[in-house]
Amino acid sequence: MNLFCFGLGYSAQHFIKAYGEAFDTIAGTARSHYAVEQIGVPRLAGYMFDAERADAEIPAALARADVLLVSIPPDASVDPALGKFGRVLSQLPQRLKIVYLSTIGVYGDRAGEWVDETRVPVPKQPRSIARLRAEKAWQALARDNRKSIQILRLAGIYGPGRNALLQLKSGTAQRIIKPDQVFNRIHVADIGTSIAAALAYDGDSDVWNVSDDEPAPPQDVIAYAAKLMGVAPPPEEDFATAPLSPMARSFYEENKRAANGKLKEGLGVELAYPTYREGLKALWDAGEGRG
């Protein structure tokens, strides 16, 4: 199998490092050649691609691919990869398995209710509206019977280098209190497992929630991380008056519980970190937040 990644960000990098040996060749895009070099995967052929420029070799690399992992976030009006290479992709003669990394944000606010993949998305945030539009565009491409697409709707991502332990260590952690607010999370290792399972899946194109078992109040996650570190958690702050960026505040405007039963039953995924407690404990044991 030959893998091409539109976007070599956090999740794609972890997937490549965990599962790269399964592929004969690996290629992908980043916003600069320097960014590709920093990934540190010897067999990776990296190409530059952003809103202004795209390496001329990308179409030839796509012509060799039979697996496509897409993690580039959409622009307001178009998916960047489809906007630039949609015609190339539509004309590929080979069978192509596509995995598109989306977000549970497309479901919008559900007032804390559980949502599964049968629920119709009703996004309100501009970024989630754009994401749903991108999902539909990739699904349209995959109507070609030579292509299939699995859309993975990810919960809030954490893992090495991106977690509550490091927020506490740096002094940036906040314990924001908003009654009944919960968030799902997903460890990046479990994202990698889900991508691998989606690529191995022989069924029709589909949509899957990739989330943990226990949507939890964000202040509980910070408090548990502080307990692991043996430090006092930051003081509680009321959401209404807490100093939050507009982006951070927008996340609190939506409240939902994302069900993952289909992921487990349909793709056979067994989460290594079913709740934030297992995930943070493993990160702490690995040295995150120490020193």
Backbone bond lengths (Angstrom), bond angles and torsions (degrees), N, CA, C in turn:
res aa  C-N    CA-C-N  psi(-1)  N-CA   C-N-CA  omega(-1)  CA-C   N-CA-C  phi
1 M - - - 1.472 - - 1.519 110.08 -
2 N 1.311 115.80 143.96 1.457 122.20 177.33 1.522 109.03 -116.15
3 L 1.328 116.86 123.12 1.456 123.51 -174.41 1.516 110.55 -102.63
4 F 1.337 115.54 133.37 1.463 121.11 170.21 1.517 107.67 -124.88
5 C 1.336 115.76 131.77 1.467 122.19 -178.99 1.521 110.41 -113.54
6 F 1.310 116.96 118.03 1.460 119.86 166.89 1.525 106.84 -82.82
7 G 1.322 115.75 99.32 1.455 121.88 -176.60 1.517 110.67 101.97
8 L 1.332 115.66 118.58 1.467 121.50 178.69 1.524 108.58 -112.85
9 G 1.321 115.28 53.54 1.450 121.44 -179.74 1.514 112.45 -84.99
10 Y 1.315 114.88 -160.56 1.467 122.81 -172.03 1.529 112.09 -56.00
11 S 1.318 117.71 -53.83 1.469 120.53 -176.35 1.520 111.80 -68.65
12 A 1.320 117.71 -42.96 1.463 120.62 -179.77 1.524 111.23 -63.16
13 Q 1.317 116.77 -41.49 1.460 119.60 179.14 1.523 111.34 -61.08
14 H 1.320 116.64 -45.15 1.467 119.67 -179.71 1.523 111.04 -65.16
15 F 1.322 117.35 -37.37 1.457 119.86 176.94 1.530 110.89 -63.19
16 I 1.318 117.07 -45.95 1.462 121.07 -178.88 1.525 110.60 -61.93
17 K 1.324 116.58 -42.64 1.464 119.27 -178.08 1.525 111.82 -67.56
18 A 1.340 116.65 -31.22 1.461 120.01 -179.20 1.522 112.72 -85.39
19 Y 1.343 117.64 -33.85 1.461 121.03 -170.54 1.528 113.46 -124.73
20 G 1.310 117.81 7.85 1.457 120.68 -175.54 1.508 114.92 -59.15
21 E 1.324 117.49 -29.28 1.459 120.04 -178.51 1.526 112.63 -66.68
22 A 1.319 117.32 -15.00 1.463 120.71 179.44 1.526 112.49 -76.67
23 F 1.332 117.32 -9.09 1.464 121.01 -174.17 1.519 110.79 -113.44
24 D 1.312 115.30 144.34 1.463 120.69 177.61 1.523 110.60 -72.90
25 T 1.336 116.44 -41.16 1.461 121.26 176.39 1.523 108.73 -137.09
26 I 1.336 115.88 152.91 1.462 122.35 179.01 1.518 107.96 -134.13
27 A 1.318 116.16 128.09 1.458 121.59 176.40 1.520 108.49 -138.79
28 G 1.339 115.42 159.72 1.450 118.31 179.22 1.506 111.90 -174.68
29 T 1.325 114.45 175.15 1.462 120.59 -176.07 1.514 111.70 -115.78
30 A 1.319 114.50 149.84 1.457 122.95 171.25 1.526 107.13 -143.43
31 R 1.307 116.03 172.94 1.461 119.69 -176.11 1.514 113.00 -79.68
32 S 1.321 117.31 -9.10 1.461 120.51 176.59 1.522 108.93 -156.34
33 H 1.323 116.44 157.37 1.462 120.08 176.07 1.524 110.35 -67.26
34 Y 1.326 116.55 -31.55 1.468 119.76 177.80 1.521 110.26 -61.45
35 A 1.342 117.28 -41.67 1.464 120.78 179.75 1.515 111.15 -60.81
36 V 1.315 117.89 -38.66 1.455 121.42 178.05 1.521 110.48 -64.59
37 E 1.321 116.73 -43.80 1.468 121.00 -179.10 1.523 111.93 -61.04
38 Q 1.331 117.12 -32.88 1.457 120.67 -177.42 1.520 113.51 -73.73
39 I 1.319 117.26 -16.25 1.458 120.02 -179.10 1.525 110.89 -67.02
40 G 1.317 116.65 -36.53 1.458 120.07 174.05 1.518 114.99 77.28
41 V 1.326 118.22 31.48 1.465 121.81 174.87 1.524 107.58 -105.45
42 P 1.328 118.67 111.41 1.470 120.90 -171.42 1.519 114.53 -57.97
43 R 1.338 118.74 -37.94 1.462 121.20 -174.77 1.521 113.10 -86.67
44 L 1.306 117.67 1.74 1.463 120.94 -174.26 1.528 111.40 -79.67
45 A 1.333 115.71 123.92 1.464 121.19 172.07 1.522 107.27 -94.85
46 G 1.322 116.17 111.74 1.449 120.18 -174.49 1.516 112.80 -104.82
47 Y 1.329 115.89 140.96 1.454 122.23 179.81 1.529 109.60 -127.86
48 M 1.307 115.18 147.26 1.451 120.51 179.06 1.514 110.25 -86.21
49 F 1.335 115.33 133.80 1.460 120.80 178.49 1.519 108.79 -153.29
50 D 1.313 116.33 120.17 1.459 121.74 172.12 1.519 108.54 -145.98
51 A 1.321 116.59 -169.15 1.464 120.14 -175.13 1.524 112.59 -63.80
52 E 1.322 116.84 -23.31 1.463 120.76 -175.12 1.524 114.04 -102.24
53 R 1.336 116.22 -31.45 1.464 118.94 -171.12 1.523 111.14 -139.31
54 A 1.329 114.69 152.06 1.457 120.77 174.48 1.524 108.06 -147.01
55 D 1.324 116.71 130.65 1.455 120.07 179.07 1.531 110.42 -60.69
56 A 1.321 115.45 140.16 1.469 121.44 -175.84 1.526 112.67 -66.66
57 E 1.338 116.93 -18.68 1.466 120.11 -177.08 1.533 113.56 -80.93
58 I 1.330 118.19 -7.64 1.469 120.33 -174.15 1.525 112.43 -61.70
59 P 1.342 120.86 -45.96 1.475 118.48 179.08 1.526 113.50 -56.73
60 A 1.327 117.34 -38.97 1.468 120.08 178.62 1.525 110.89 -66.23
61 A 1.342 116.58 -37.57 1.464 119.91 177.60 1.526 110.50 -66.48
62 L 1.324 116.94 -39.31 1.467 120.02 177.01 1.525 111.20 -64.01
63 A 1.311 116.83 -34.78 1.468 120.70 180.00 1.523 111.87 -64.73
64 R 1.332 117.15 -21.44 1.472 120.77 178.88 1.525 112.64 -92.11
65 A 1.331 117.68 -11.00 1.464 121.50 -171.38 1.521 112.00 -83.02
66 D 1.327 115.63 143.76 1.459 119.58 166.67 1.521 111.98 -123.78
67 V 1.339 115.89 -0.40 1.461 121.98 173.62 1.520 107.93 -133.11
68 L 1.322 116.31 131.27 1.462 121.85 -177.80 1.524 108.91 -126.03
69 L 1.323 116.44 123.09 1.466 122.76 174.92 1.519 107.69 -111.01
70 V 1.337 116.91 122.58 1.458 121.91 -175.20 1.523 109.59 -116.39
71 S 1.331 116.72 118.41 1.459 120.29 178.85 1.519 112.61 -132.45
72 I 1.331 117.73 10.13 1.466 120.41 177.11 1.522 108.88 -73.56
73 P 1.330 118.39 128.83 1.467 118.76 177.20 1.518 110.80 -68.93
74 P 1.333 117.00 149.14 1.465 119.74 -177.91 1.520 111.68 -75.83
75 D 1.328 115.49 154.24 1.456 120.69 166.46 1.523 108.38 -75.99
76 A 1.322 115.74 176.43 1.462 119.68 -178.28 1.521 112.25 -60.90
77 S 1.327 117.35 -31.59 1.458 119.54 -172.99 1.520 114.61 -116.84
78 V 1.341 118.11 -17.26 1.461 118.96 -173.82 1.522 109.78 -155.03
79 D 1.328 115.91 150.28 1.460 120.04 170.37 1.523 108.11 -74.92
80 P 1.332 119.01 125.70 1.471 120.44 -174.74 1.526 113.57 -58.12
81 A 1.336 117.08 -41.79 1.464 119.54 -177.93 1.525 111.09 -66.01
82 L 1.322 116.69 -43.06 1.464 119.30 178.92 1.522 111.42 -71.11
83 G 1.334 116.47 -35.53 1.451 119.05 178.94 1.515 112.63 -61.48
84 K 1.330 116.51 -36.42 1.460 120.77 -177.97 1.531 112.70 -92.78
85 F 1.341 116.28 -38.26 1.469 119.46 -170.50 1.529 113.28 -122.65
86 G 1.325 117.95 13.55 1.458 120.20 -179.03 1.508 113.28 -58.18
87 R 1.337 117.43 -41.95 1.459 120.44 179.60 1.527 111.08 -65.56
88 V 1.350 115.86 -41.52 1.466 119.70 178.30 1.529 109.85 -60.05
89 L 1.334 116.03 -46.76 1.460 120.38 -177.63 1.533 111.25 -64.77
90 S 1.318 116.93 -40.23 1.466 119.84 -177.59 1.523 111.71 -66.14
91 Q 1.334 117.67 -24.66 1.452 121.30 -176.82 1.531 113.65 -95.81
92 L 1.323 117.51 -0.75 1.462 119.09 179.47 1.526 109.97 -64.22
93 P 1.318 118.12 131.21 1.468 120.01 -176.87 1.519 113.91 -82.95
94 Q 1.336 117.33 -20.06 1.455 119.85 -173.97 1.531 111.49 -82.72
95 R 1.329 114.83 163.54 1.464 119.82 171.64 1.527 108.92 -69.03
96 L 1.334 115.99 138.05 1.458 120.74 -174.67 1.518 109.61 -135.41
97 K 1.335 116.01 121.08 1.460 121.13 173.12 1.522 108.28 -94.23
98 I 1.329 116.23 126.96 1.456 121.63 -178.13 1.525 109.29 -116.39
99 V 1.324 116.56 133.29 1.462 122.31 169.43 1.519 107.25 -118.58
100 Y 1.323 115.58 121.66 1.466 121.27 -178.87 1.532 108.84 -110.90
101 L 1.326 116.22 124.21 1.464 121.48 179.82 1.519 109.67 -89.51
102 S 1.330 115.32 109.19 1.450 122.13 179.86 1.528 108.87 -110.14
103 T 1.310 117.86 -151.42 1.462 122.04 -175.10 1.522 110.69 -147.58
104 I 1.330 116.14 148.08 1.465 119.71 174.02 1.522 111.18 -68.52
105 G 1.333 117.35 -7.37 1.456 120.87 175.34 1.520 113.22 -59.41
106 V 1.340 117.76 -21.22 1.464 119.63 -178.77 1.524 112.03 -65.69
107 Y 1.338 117.97 -19.21 1.465 119.75 178.96 1.525 112.24 -74.46
108 G 1.331 117.01 -17.02 1.451 119.79 -178.32 1.518 111.85 73.41
109 D 1.328 116.13 -164.20 1.464 121.83 179.89 1.519 109.88 -81.44
110 R 1.345 117.24 130.63 1.463 122.04 178.35 1.530 111.68 -123.41
111 A 1.328 116.44 19.45 1.469 121.51 177.05 1.524 112.21 53.18
112 G 1.318 116.20 37.80 1.456 121.19 176.67 1.512 115.46 84.02
113 E 1.326 118.83 0.29 1.460 121.44 -178.89 1.530 111.05 -74.75
114 W 1.336 114.65 159.62 1.457 120.83 174.40 1.526 109.89 -75.12
115 V 1.320 116.36 139.84 1.455 121.45 175.93 1.529 108.84 -128.38
116 D 1.317 115.46 135.48 1.457 120.00 171.75 1.522 108.36 -120.11
117 E 1.310 116.29 -173.97 1.457 120.96 -171.63 1.526 113.32 -71.54
118 T 1.335 117.47 -9.41 1.461 119.83 176.84 1.524 112.21 -81.21
119 R 1.318 117.26 -15.04 1.455 120.46 -178.16 1.527 110.11 -76.16
120 V 1.317 116.07 135.49 1.458 121.08 179.56 1.524 109.48 -72.86
121 P 1.335 119.07 126.51 1.471 120.80 179.19 1.533 111.19 -62.73
122 V 1.323 115.01 138.22 1.473 120.82 175.51 1.531 108.85 -135.41
123 P 1.330 117.31 63.77 1.466 119.39 -176.51 1.528 111.63 -66.74
124 K 1.327 114.88 146.55 1.456 120.99 176.76 1.533 111.71 -116.85
125 Q 1.340 116.39 -32.77 1.460 120.00 179.97 1.532 109.30 -71.87
126 P 1.334 117.99 138.93 1.475 119.67 -179.60 1.521 113.33 -54.40
127 R 1.339 117.44 -38.62 1.467 119.10 -178.39 1.530 111.07 -66.30
128 S 1.336 117.25 -33.89 1.465 120.35 -179.99 1.522 111.18 -78.18
129 I 1.324 117.21 -33.43 1.462 120.57 174.40 1.530 109.55 -61.81
130 A 1.336 116.21 -44.13 1.464 120.47 177.97 1.524 111.26 -63.89
131 R 1.332 116.18 -37.34 1.465 119.86 -179.53 1.528 110.63 -66.16
132 L 1.327 117.45 -42.69 1.462 119.91 178.79 1.525 110.37 -64.93
133 R 1.322 117.03 -38.36 1.466 120.49 176.95 1.533 110.04 -61.49
134 A 1.332 116.18 -39.92 1.466 119.91 178.43 1.526 111.12 -66.99
135 E 1.325 117.60 -41.17 1.465 120.04 175.71 1.526 110.63 -53.39
136 K 1.325 115.47 -48.48 1.466 119.73 -176.78 1.531 111.58 -65.30
137 A 1.333 116.17 -35.46 1.463 119.18 178.94 1.529 110.93 -66.15
138 W 1.317 117.21 -41.94 1.466 119.96 177.95 1.523 111.19 -68.74
139 Q 1.332 117.05 -36.38 1.465 119.49 176.28 1.524 111.01 -63.45
140 A 1.334 115.90 -37.31 1.471 119.69 178.14 1.523 110.87 -64.06
141 L 1.341 116.78 -41.00 1.460 119.98 177.22 1.524 110.78 -60.05
142 A 1.325 116.42 -37.95 1.462 121.30 -174.73 1.520 113.38 -81.41
143 R 1.330 118.00 4.21 1.469 118.89 173.62 1.529 111.41 -68.40
144 D 1.312 115.82 -20.80 1.469 121.54 170.64 1.531 107.73 -59.99
145 N 1.342 117.40 126.70 1.462 119.38 -173.86 1.519 113.84 -68.56
146 R 1.338 117.30 -4.43 1.465 119.92 174.50 1.528 111.52 -85.71
147 K 1.323 116.37 -7.23 1.461 120.31 -174.91 1.525 110.53 -124.12
148 S 1.328 115.71 150.08 1.462 121.58 171.16 1.521 107.93 -136.11
149 I 1.334 115.49 153.39 1.461 119.08 -179.34 1.516 109.96 -136.63
150 Q 1.324 115.14 135.44 1.455 122.81 171.34 1.529 107.28 -115.62
151 I 1.312 115.81 120.15 1.458 121.22 179.90 1.521 108.88 -97.40
152 L 1.306 116.50 120.39 1.462 122.48 178.87 1.525 108.56 -103.20
153 R 1.321 116.46 113.41 1.464 121.27 178.35 1.526 108.47 -92.38
154 L 1.326 114.70 107.12 1.454 121.75 -171.23 1.526 111.85 -88.47
155 A 1.331 115.05 142.48 1.458 121.73 168.71 1.537 108.73 -79.82
156 G 1.325 116.75 -172.28 1.463 121.08 -179.78 1.518 111.48 -62.75
157 I 1.316 116.90 125.46 1.462 122.18 -171.40 1.532 110.62 -88.93
158 Y 1.344 115.14 135.48 1.468 120.37 170.95 1.520 108.40 -142.59
159 G 1.328 115.28 168.66 1.457 120.47 -179.67 1.517 109.58 161.17
160 P 1.324 118.00 -160.45 1.471 120.87 179.53 1.521 111.11 -56.73
161 G 1.326 115.60 129.67 1.458 120.92 178.80 1.509 114.82 80.18
162 R 1.321 117.77 -2.72 1.472 121.24 -177.25 1.529 108.26 -148.94
163 N 1.340 116.57 86.89 1.464 118.83 -175.16 1.529 111.10 -165.45
164 A 1.326 114.98 170.87 1.466 121.89 -176.63 1.527 112.56 -66.46
165 L 1.320 117.96 -28.73 1.466 120.89 177.76 1.529 110.64 -61.38
166 L 1.317 115.84 -45.07 1.459 119.69 -179.81 1.527 111.46 -71.07
167 Q 1.335 116.81 -31.83 1.460 119.50 175.61 1.524 111.08 -64.10
168 L 1.315 115.91 -41.00 1.467 119.55 177.07 1.518 110.87 -65.72
169 K 1.306 116.50 -44.64 1.461 120.30 -179.38 1.523 112.13 -60.25
170 S 1.327 116.17 -38.62 1.467 120.31 -178.11 1.520 113.48 -83.73
171 G 1.332 115.85 -8.61 1.459 119.36 -179.29 1.515 114.39 81.90
172 T 1.334 117.80 14.03 1.464 120.90 -178.18 1.529 113.07 -100.30
173 A 1.326 117.83 -4.16 1.468 120.20 -178.25 1.524 110.41 -68.87
174 Q 1.327 115.55 139.69 1.458 122.13 174.88 1.523 108.96 -125.07
175 R 1.326 116.10 143.71 1.461 120.51 176.55 1.527 107.07 -108.73
176 I 1.328 114.95 84.63 1.456 122.48 -174.99 1.526 109.39 -84.83
177 I 1.316 116.22 131.07 1.454 121.49 -178.59 1.525 109.19 -110.01
178 K 1.315 115.52 116.06 1.455 122.59 170.00 1.522 106.64 -132.23
179 P 1.323 118.45 116.53 1.462 120.69 -173.18 1.531 112.83 -52.16
180 D 1.340 114.82 131.78 1.467 124.11 175.02 1.525 114.17 69.63
181 Q 1.338 118.15 5.57 1.463 120.64 179.12 1.522 110.89 -74.64
182 V 1.337 116.55 132.55 1.464 121.31 174.56 1.523 109.05 -136.31
183 F 1.331 114.52 157.80 1.459 121.52 173.22 1.524 108.64 -135.58
184 N 1.323 115.86 143.33 1.464 119.97 165.14 1.516 109.54 -84.56
185 R 1.328 114.11 155.45 1.460 121.13 176.60 1.523 108.67 -134.33
186 I 1.326 115.90 167.95 1.460 119.95 174.04 1.520 108.85 -152.91
187 H 1.318 115.85 130.00 1.469 121.36 178.56 1.524 108.81 -73.07
188 V 1.324 116.37 142.32 1.465 120.16 -176.62 1.526 112.15 -61.24
189 A 1.323 117.73 -28.24 1.461 119.55 176.59 1.523 111.15 -66.35
190 D 1.328 117.07 -36.41 1.456 120.58 177.43 1.527 111.68 -72.98
191 I 1.327 117.06 -26.36 1.467 119.42 171.48 1.522 109.24 -64.82
192 G 1.322 116.70 -45.28 1.461 120.10 178.32 1.517 112.39 -58.68
193 T 1.327 116.41 -43.50 1.462 120.54 177.41 1.527 110.88 -60.89
194 S 1.328 116.51 -39.67 1.463 121.09 -178.59 1.523 111.23 -69.67
195 I 1.339 117.62 -38.63 1.466 120.24 175.80 1.523 110.09 -61.64
196 A 1.333 116.38 -46.56 1.468 120.00 -179.99 1.524 110.93 -60.99
197 A 1.332 117.55 -40.29 1.460 121.11 179.59 1.525 110.89 -67.13
198 A 1.337 116.67 -38.52 1.463 120.32 178.67 1.526 110.89 -65.10
199 L 1.324 117.37 -36.87 1.469 120.42 178.89 1.523 111.62 -70.92
200 A 1.322 116.63 -30.05 1.460 120.37 179.33 1.528 112.28 -81.77
201 Y 1.307 117.03 -13.95 1.468 122.14 -176.06 1.529 110.80 -70.21
202 D 1.321 116.50 133.22 1.464 121.18 -177.39 1.524 113.29 -102.51
203 G 1.337 116.76 3.55 1.456 119.67 -177.83 1.515 112.58 -81.59
204 D 1.325 114.42 -172.87 1.452 120.73 -179.95 1.521 111.59 -70.21
205 S 1.320 115.60 166.16 1.468 120.72 174.19 1.524 109.41 -54.78
206 D 1.349 115.91 142.34 1.461 118.60 -174.32 1.524 110.63 -158.10
207 V 1.323 115.06 179.62 1.469 123.65 -179.12 1.521 107.93 -126.40
208 W 1.350 115.67 139.48 1.460 120.84 -175.75 1.529 110.13 -138.61
209 N 1.336 116.75 132.46 1.457 120.77 170.00 1.523 109.24 -79.30
210 V 1.316 116.52 129.06 1.467 121.82 176.88 1.522 106.50 -114.23
211 S 1.320 115.57 95.73 1.462 121.70 -173.68 1.518 109.42 -147.01
212 D 1.314 115.96 164.73 1.457 119.77 179.37 1.527 110.52 -80.93
213 D 1.340 115.99 -179.74 1.457 121.32 -176.32 1.523 113.52 -82.00
214 E 1.320 117.08 -19.20 1.467 119.75 -167.42 1.527 111.89 -133.08
215 P 1.333 117.47 88.21 1.464 118.08 170.99 1.520 108.88 -60.23
216 A 1.331 116.34 132.77 1.462 119.53 -169.83 1.523 111.28 -138.86
217 P 1.336 116.82 154.83 1.459 120.18 175.36 1.527 110.38 -61.91
218 P 1.318 118.32 136.65 1.468 119.88 -176.12 1.527 113.42 -61.00
219 Q 1.338 117.25 -31.58 1.465 119.31 179.94 1.523 111.69 -66.76
220 D 1.345 117.18 -27.00 1.466 119.35 178.68 1.523 110.84 -69.85
221 V 1.303 117.01 -34.68 1.462 121.03 179.10 1.527 110.11 -65.45
222 I 1.330 116.30 -45.21 1.465 120.36 178.54 1.526 110.39 -62.94
223 A 1.328 116.98 -42.42 1.469 120.40 -179.09 1.531 110.75 -63.94
224 Y 1.316 117.66 -39.24 1.463 120.29 179.40 1.525 110.67 -68.10
225 A 1.326 117.17 -40.89 1.463 119.97 177.31 1.530 110.65 -61.32
226 A 1.335 116.46 -41.01 1.466 120.16 178.49 1.525 110.92 -63.67
227 K 1.322 116.58 -37.89 1.467 120.47 178.11 1.526 110.49 -62.96
228 L 1.324 117.68 -43.49 1.463 120.98 177.67 1.523 111.23 -59.63
229 M 1.335 115.92 -39.15 1.456 121.13 -176.46 1.525 112.62 -81.60
230 G 1.337 116.60 -13.28 1.454 120.48 -177.39 1.517 113.04 71.44
231 V 1.324 116.07 33.72 1.464 120.84 179.39 1.520 109.23 -123.99
232 A 1.312 114.74 162.49 1.460 118.99 176.89 1.526 109.49 -74.57
233 P 1.314 118.31 136.69 1.466 119.45 176.62 1.521 110.29 -69.68
234 P 1.302 118.38 157.19 1.462 120.25 176.42 1.525 110.15 -63.81
235 P 1.306 117.22 157.55 1.467 119.40 -178.97 1.518 111.64 -64.49
236 E 1.325 115.23 153.59 1.454 119.76 176.22 1.523 110.39 -68.50
237 E 1.328 115.37 142.19 1.460 121.45 177.70 1.516 108.60 -128.46
238 D 1.316 116.37 132.79 1.452 120.05 177.74 1.528 110.22 -71.23
239 F 1.329 115.77 134.33 1.458 120.05 -177.57 1.521 112.17 -56.18
240 A 1.316 116.79 -38.43 1.465 120.49 -174.21 1.522 112.24 -61.95
241 T 1.324 116.94 -30.75 1.471 120.19 -175.02 1.530 112.82 -117.32
242 A 1.327 118.11 -0.57 1.471 120.56 -177.01 1.525 110.46 -68.20
243 P 1.344 117.19 142.50 1.469 120.86 176.99 1.529 110.65 -76.17
244 L 1.316 116.07 96.61 1.459 121.82 -178.76 1.516 109.47 -123.15
245 S 1.326 115.74 146.64 1.456 119.95 174.23 1.529 109.06 -68.16
246 P 1.328 117.74 157.74 1.470 119.06 175.97 1.522 112.76 -55.22
247 M 1.324 117.81 -38.24 1.460 120.70 178.65 1.527 110.72 -63.48
248 A 1.342 117.19 -49.35 1.460 120.36 -179.71 1.525 111.19 -61.64
249 R 1.320 116.74 -41.54 1.463 120.13 -179.51 1.527 111.04 -63.91
250 S 1.332 116.94 -33.42 1.458 119.60 -178.14 1.525 112.10 -65.46
251 F 1.339 117.32 -30.69 1.458 119.62 178.56 1.527 111.09 -65.30
252 Y 1.326 116.49 -34.49 1.460 120.56 -179.90 1.531 112.15 -74.75
253 E 1.312 117.84 -10.88 1.460 120.67 178.24 1.525 112.09 -77.36
254 E 1.339 116.49 -7.70 1.457 120.72 178.81 1.523 109.69 -124.03
255 N 1.317 115.59 139.48 1.460 121.26 -175.51 1.526 108.10 -139.63
256 K 1.312 116.12 117.93 1.463 120.54 -177.98 1.525 109.12 -154.02
257 R 1.314 115.32 162.37 1.456 122.66 173.11 1.527 107.49 -121.33
258 A 1.327 116.71 114.03 1.466 121.50 -175.19 1.523 110.45 -90.23
259 A 1.322 116.20 119.89 1.462 121.78 -179.43 1.527 110.35 -80.50
260 N 1.333 116.54 140.93 1.466 120.84 -177.88 1.522 113.35 -117.65
261 G 1.335 117.44 15.55 1.458 120.11 -177.10 1.516 113.44 -60.76
262 K 1.317 117.18 -37.39 1.467 120.19 -179.74 1.522 110.88 -65.26
263 L 1.325 116.96 -40.21 1.468 121.60 177.52 1.525 110.64 -57.63
264 K 1.325 116.02 -44.67 1.459 120.55 -176.90 1.526 111.51 -71.96
265 E 1.330 116.37 -43.81 1.451 119.99 -174.95 1.536 111.91 -81.53
266 G 1.336 116.58 -41.87 1.455 119.72 -174.87 1.509 114.28 -81.79
267 L 1.344 116.81 -35.99 1.462 120.60 179.49 1.525 112.66 -105.46
268 G 1.323 116.69 -7.96 1.461 119.82 178.78 1.514 114.25 71.00
269 V 1.333 116.97 25.69 1.459 120.31 -178.10 1.527 110.19 -78.96
270 E 1.310 116.21 127.51 1.463 122.38 172.57 1.524 107.36 -108.80
271 L 1.320 116.12 114.04 1.455 120.32 -175.72 1.526 111.24 -68.51
272 A 1.311 115.66 130.42 1.465 119.92 173.85 1.523 110.53 -72.26
273 Y 1.329 116.00 -28.44 1.463 121.47 -176.80 1.527 108.70 -130.72
274 P 1.352 117.13 79.97 1.464 120.69 -173.35 1.527 114.36 -68.51
275 T 1.342 117.61 -20.74 1.460 120.45 173.77 1.527 108.77 -137.01
276 Y 1.334 114.83 170.59 1.463 119.24 179.05 1.521 111.94 -63.26
277 R 1.341 117.77 -24.88 1.466 119.69 -177.61 1.532 111.22 -66.18
278 E 1.325 117.35 -48.31 1.471 119.59 177.61 1.524 111.09 -62.55
279 G 1.327 115.66 -40.06 1.457 119.01 -178.55 1.510 112.93 -65.62
280 L 1.320 116.90 -47.81 1.465 119.80 -179.39 1.524 111.62 -68.54
281 K 1.331 117.40 -37.03 1.468 119.69 178.91 1.526 109.85 -62.33
282 A 1.324 117.90 -43.20 1.464 120.57 179.08 1.525 111.14 -64.82
283 L 1.322 117.10 -39.13 1.463 120.37 178.34 1.518 110.91 -66.15
284 W 1.318 117.23 -41.11 1.466 121.24 177.46 1.528 110.64 -63.03
285 D 1.329 116.28 -44.55 1.457 120.04 179.51 1.525 111.76 -63.64
286 A 1.339 116.27 -27.79 1.465 121.02 179.13 1.532 112.74 -83.06
287 G 1.329 116.75 -3.72 1.467 119.76 175.77 1.506 115.58 107.35
288 E 1.341 118.25 -0.38 1.462 120.37 -179.64 1.530 109.91 -67.49
289 G 1.324 116.56 134.02 1.455 121.59 176.85 1.510 114.48 83.22
290 R 1.310 118.50 1.15 1.466 120.95 -179.87 1.524 111.07 -92.36
291 G 1.320 114.55 166.83 1.457 120.12 174.48 1.498 113.97 84.46
